[in-house]
Amino acid sequence: MTSTHSIKETLSYFKDKRLLSIFCFGMASGFPWVMIGSAMSGWLKDAELSRSSIGLFGLIFVAYSINFLWSPLVDRIKIPLLTDKLGQRRSWILTTQAIILFCCLQLT
């Protein structure tokens, strides 16, 4: 049995601020992959770099691949001022999102 929902009904779920927050964080967490993977490869190709040089930039993805090694360290480090107000995970989310925003602005 399939149920069909209208677009209006589907978007009504986003009235819940918690769900909207989760949606925004999900979009933001996937953003670096797109920037690194496709946009940077295009820019490097336009700059006439060789394919092997562009391939070396793929090493950036290693940080994402070995996160099981560095994530315990992140869980133990408390960010001053933010951890007390927001908690451990939210302070790290806010900090990394700010770093990503800064780096993206530097690309323009």
C-alpha atoms as a printed R data frame, in Angstrom:
    type eleno elety resid chain resno      x      y       z
1   ATOM     1    CA   MET     A     1  0.000  0.000   0.000
2   ATOM     2    CA   THR     A     2  1.551  3.275  -1.057
3   ATOM     3    CA   SER     A     3  0.598  6.625   0.302
4   ATOM     4    CA   THR     A     4  1.001  9.803  -1.630
5   ATOM     5    CA   HIS     A     5  1.658 13.102   0.026
6   ATOM     6    CA   SER     A     6  1.437 16.504  -1.516
7   ATOM     7    CA   ILE     A     7  4.412 18.808  -1.481
8   ATOM     8    CA   LYS     A     8  2.608 21.017   1.016
9   ATOM     9    CA   GLU     A     9  2.137 18.096   3.399
10  ATOM    10    CA   THR     A    10  5.745 17.051   3.044
11  ATOM    11    CA   LEU     A    11  7.074 20.559   3.681
12  ATOM    12    CA   SER     A    12  4.802 20.915   6.719
13  ATOM    13    CA   TYR     A    13  7.137 18.532   8.569
14  ATOM    14    CA   PHE     A    14  9.808 21.221   8.467
15  ATOM    15    CA   LYS     A    15  7.760 23.461  10.741
16  ATOM    16    CA   ASP     A    16  9.388 21.541  13.574
17  ATOM    17    CA   LYS     A    17 12.580 23.489  14.353
18  ATOM    18    CA   ARG     A    18 14.421 20.349  15.425
19  ATOM    19    CA   LEU     A    19 13.821 18.650  12.083
20  ATOM    20    CA   LEU     A    20 14.817 21.789  10.177
21  ATOM    21    CA   SER     A    21 18.036 21.946  12.201
22  ATOM    22    CA   ILE     A    22 18.829 18.299  11.426
23  ATOM    23    CA   PHE     A    23 18.145 18.932   7.733
24  ATOM    24    CA   CYS     A    24 20.483 21.943   7.638
25  ATOM    25    CA   PHE     A    25 23.279 20.086   9.432
26  ATOM    26    CA   GLY     A    26 22.869 17.168   7.049
27  ATOM    27    CA   MET     A    27 23.173 19.448   4.031
28  ATOM    28    CA   ALA     A    28 26.196 21.177   5.543
29  ATOM    29    CA   SER     A    29 27.969 17.950   6.370
30  ATOM    30    CA   GLY     A    30 27.848 16.791   2.750
31  ATOM    31    CA   PHE     A    31 28.981 20.126   1.364
32  ATOM    32    CA   PRO     A    32 32.754 19.595   1.813
33  ATOM    33    CA   TRP     A    33 32.659 16.399  -0.263
34  ATOM    34    CA   VAL     A    34 31.145 18.239  -3.203
35  ATOM    35    CA   MET     A    35 33.523 21.189  -2.901
36  ATOM    36    CA   ILE     A    36 36.597 19.007  -2.709
37  ATOM    37    CA   GLY     A    37 35.519 16.347  -5.158
38  ATOM    38    CA   SER     A    38 34.013 18.161  -8.088
39  ATOM    39    CA   ALA     A    39 34.638 21.895  -7.856
40  ATOM    40    CA   MET     A    40 38.308 21.629  -6.973
41  ATOM    41    CA   SER     A    41 38.935 19.045  -9.688
42  ATOM    42    CA   GLY     A    42 37.358 21.407 -12.209
43  ATOM    43    CA   TRP     A    43 39.403 24.360 -11.028
44  ATOM    44    CA   LEU     A    44 42.621 22.366 -11.162
45  ATOM    45    CA   LYS     A    45 41.797 21.156 -14.674
46  ATOM    46    CA   ASP     A    46 41.157 24.753 -15.759
47  ATOM    47    CA   ALA     A    47 44.535 25.668 -14.254
48  ATOM    48    CA   GLU     A    48 46.033 23.069 -16.623
49  ATOM    49    CA   LEU     A    49 47.382 20.765 -13.933
50  ATOM    50    CA   SER     A    50 48.194 17.211 -14.938
51  ATOM    51    CA   ARG     A    51 45.858 14.370 -14.072
52  ATOM    52    CA   SER     A    52 48.385 12.947 -11.639
53  ATOM    53    CA   SER     A    53 48.584 16.283  -9.792
54  ATOM    54    CA   ILE     A    54 44.818 16.455  -9.588
55  ATOM    55    CA   GLY     A    55 44.798 12.888  -8.294
56  ATOM    56    CA   LEU     A    56 47.098 13.889  -5.444
57  ATOM    57    CA   PHE     A    57 44.397 16.227  -4.213
58  ATOM    58    CA   GLY     A    58 42.335 13.093  -3.641
59  ATOM    59    CA   LEU     A    59 44.500 12.522  -0.577
60  ATOM    60    CA   ILE     A    60 42.335 15.131   1.125
61  ATOM    61    CA   PHE     A    61 39.654 12.444   1.355
62  ATOM    62    CA   VAL     A    62 41.951 10.369   3.560
63  ATOM    63    CA   ALA     A    63 40.977 12.560   6.514
64  ATOM    64    CA   TYR     A    64 37.378 11.435   6.070
65  ATOM    65    CA   SER     A    65 38.382  7.806   5.581
66  ATOM    66    CA   ILE     A    66 40.390  7.527   8.775
67  ATOM    67    CA   ASN     A    67 38.020  9.424  11.040
68  ATOM    68    CA   PHE     A    68 37.812  6.373  13.302
69  ATOM    69    CA   LEU     A    69 41.404  7.167  14.296
70  ATOM    70    CA   TRP     A    70 41.027 10.862  15.121
71  ATOM    71    CA   SER     A    71 37.398 10.946  16.311
72  ATOM    72    CA   PRO     A    72 38.184  9.665  19.859
73  ATOM    73    CA   LEU     A    73 40.517 12.628  20.262
74  ATOM    74    CA   VAL     A    74 37.746 15.009  19.210
75  ATOM    75    CA   ASP     A    75 35.419 13.397  21.753
76  ATOM    76    CA   ARG     A    76 37.875 14.141  24.558
77  ATOM    77    CA   ILE     A    77 38.867 17.731  23.717
78  ATOM    78    CA   LYS     A    78 36.555 20.400  25.085
79  ATOM    79    CA   ILE     A    79 36.271 23.703  23.265
80  ATOM    80    CA   PRO     A    80 36.629 26.543  25.786
81  ATOM    81    CA   LEU     A    81 33.567 28.725  26.384
82  ATOM    82    CA   LEU     A    82 31.364 26.771  23.967
83  ATOM    83    CA   THR     A    83 31.336 23.378  25.707
84  ATOM    84    CA   ASP     A    84 29.870 24.807  28.906
85  ATOM    85    CA   LYS     A    85 27.056 26.580  27.044
86  ATOM    86    CA   LEU     A    86 26.245 24.164  24.217
87  ATOM    87    CA   GLY     A    87 27.623 20.812  25.291
88  ATOM    88    CA   GLN     A    88 30.407 18.688  23.825
89  ATOM    89    CA   ARG     A    89 28.935 17.712  20.452
90  ATOM    90    CA   ARG     A    90 27.128 20.937  19.665
91  ATOM    91    CA   SER     A    91 30.251 22.965  20.386
92  ATOM    92    CA   TRP     A    92 32.238 20.811  17.940
93  ATOM    93    CA   ILE     A    93 29.474 21.056  15.321
94  ATOM    94    CA   LEU     A    94 29.377 24.842  15.626
95  ATOM    95    CA   THR     A    95 33.170 25.119  15.491
96  ATOM    96    CA   THR     A    96 33.588 22.877  12.444
97  ATOM    97    CA   GLN     A    97 30.723 24.575  10.614
98  ATOM    98    CA   ALA     A    98 32.365 27.947  11.254
99  ATOM    99    CA   ILE     A    99 35.678 26.620   9.900
100 ATOM   100    CA   ILE     A   100 33.949 25.220   6.808
101 ATOM   101    CA   LEU     A   101 32.161 28.535   6.227
102 ATOM   102    CA   PHE     A   102 35.411 30.463   6.584
103 ATOM   103    CA   CYS     A   103 37.240 28.163   4.179
104 ATOM   104    CA   CYS     A   104 34.427 28.364   1.625
105 ATOM   105    CA   LEU     A   105 34.462 32.154   1.803
106 ATOM   106    CA   GLN     A   106 38.214 32.099   1.221
107 ATOM   107    CA   LEU     A   107 37.627 30.178  -2.038
108 ATOM   108    CA   THR     A   108 35.680 33.052  -3.586
